[in-house]
């Protein structure tokens, strides 16, 4: 998870800041009013392999967390258990190794 957070912060810091500011400014309606910022983070991170890996491997606990947030818009603190389960899953996702460079042989001279 730390690697995913670092990638997100490095490449999508502006989007994260905007979303965080929106959520803090709208505690009663952040789920609705900040949705466009959430989507901009999703678009930004969709090209990073470690984040795609976590999304795939931890889709179920993440969906449970999002459902909890929808049901508890005014009191997101009630979703601590769902957050814990998602983070626990994400911590177990191993980072992908970059593909090995393809070795090319020069073509024989004719």
C-alpha positions as CSV (number, residue, x, y, z in Angstrom):
1,X,0.0,0.0,0.0
2,X,2.9,2.3,0.8
3,X,4.1,2.0,-2.8
4,X,0.6,2.8,-4.2
5,X,0.3,5.8,-1.9
6,X,3.7,7.0,-3.0
7,X,2.9,6.6,-6.7
8,X,-0.4,8.3,-6.2
9,X,1.1,11.2,-4.3
10,X,4.0,11.6,-6.8
11,X,1.9,11.5,-9.9
12,X,-1.5,12.7,-8.7
13,X,-0.7,15.0,-5.8
14,X,-2.8,17.9,-7.1
15,X,-5.8,15.7,-7.5
16,X,-5.4,14.2,-4.1
17,X,-5.1,17.7,-2.6
18,X,-8.2,18.9,-4.3
19,X,-10.2,15.9,-3.2
20,X,-9.0,16.2,0.4
21,X,-9.9,19.9,0.5
22,X,-13.3,19.3,-0.9
23,X,-14.1,16.4,1.6
24,X,-12.9,18.6,4.5
25,X,-15.0,21.6,3.3
26,X,-18.2,19.5,2.8
27,X,-18.5,17.0,5.6
28,X,-22.2,16.6,5.1
29,X,-22.3,16.2,1.3
30,X,-18.7,15.3,0.3
31,X,-19.8,12.0,-1.4
32,X,-22.0,13.9,-3.8
33,X,-20.1,17.2,-4.1
34,X,-16.6,15.8,-4.4
35,X,-17.3,13.0,-6.8
36,X,-15.7,14.8,-9.7
37,X,-12.4,15.1,-7.7
38,X,-12.6,11.4,-6.9
39,X,-13.0,10.6,-10.6
40,X,-10.0,12.8,-11.5
41,X,-7.8,10.8,-9.1
42,X,-9.1,7.6,-10.7
43,X,-8.2,8.8,-14.1
44,X,-4.8,9.9,-13.0
45,X,-3.9,6.7,-11.2
46,X,-5.4,4.3,-13.8
47,X,-2.1,4.2,-15.7
48,X,0.0,3.0,-12.8
49,X,0.5,-0.8,-12.5
50,X,0.7,-1.1,-8.7
51,X,-2.5,0.8,-8.2
52,X,-4.3,-1.3,-10.9
53,X,-3.0,-4.4,-9.1
54,X,-4.4,-3.2,-5.7
55,X,-7.7,-2.3,-7.3
56,X,-8.0,-5.8,-8.8
57,X,-6.8,-7.8,-5.8
58,X,-8.8,-5.8,-3.3
59,X,-12.0,-4.9,-5.2
60,X,-14.3,-6.6,-2.6
61,X,-13.0,-4.8,0.5
62,X,-12.8,-1.5,-1.3
63,X,-16.4,-1.9,-2.5
64,X,-17.5,-2.6,1.1
65,X,-15.7,0.5,2.2
66,X,-17.4,2.6,-0.5
67,X,-20.8,1.2,0.4
68,X,-20.2,2.0,4.1
69,X,-19.3,5.6,3.1
70,X,-22.5,5.9,1.0
71,X,-24.5,4.7,4.0
72,X,-22.7,6.9,6.5
73,X,-22.1,10.1,4.6
74,X,-22.2,12.3,7.7
75,X,-20.1,10.0,9.8
76,X,-17.4,8.3,7.8
77,X,-15.7,7.3,11.1
78,X,-18.2,4.4,11.2
79,X,-16.3,2.8,8.3
80,X,-13.0,2.2,10.2
81,X,-13.4,-1.6,10.0
82,X,-13.9,-1.5,6.2
83,X,-10.9,0.8,5.9
84,X,-8.8,-1.7,8.0
85,X,-9.8,-4.6,5.8
86,X,-9.0,-2.8,2.6
87,X,-5.6,-1.6,3.9
88,X,-4.8,-5.1,5.1
89,X,-5.6,-6.5,1.7
90,X,-3.6,-3.7,-0.1
91,X,-0.5,-4.3,2.1
92,X,-0.4,-7.9,0.9
93,X,-0.3,-7.0,-2.8
94,X,3.2,-7.6,-4.1
95,X,4.7,-5.0,-6.4
96,X,5.1,-6.2,-10.0
97,X,8.5,-6.5,-11.3
98,X,9.1,-4.7,-14.6
99,X,9.3,-7.0,-17.6
100,X,12.8,-8.1,-18.5
101,X,14.3,-6.2,-21.5
102,X,13.9,-8.2,-24.7
103,X,17.3,-9.2,-26.0
104,X,17.6,-8.6,-29.7
105,X,20.2,-10.2,-31.9
106,X,21.5,-8.3,-34.9
107,X,20.4,-9.7,-38.2
108,X,23.2,-11.6,-40.1
109,X,24.7,-9.7,-43.0
110,X,23.6,-11.0,-46.4
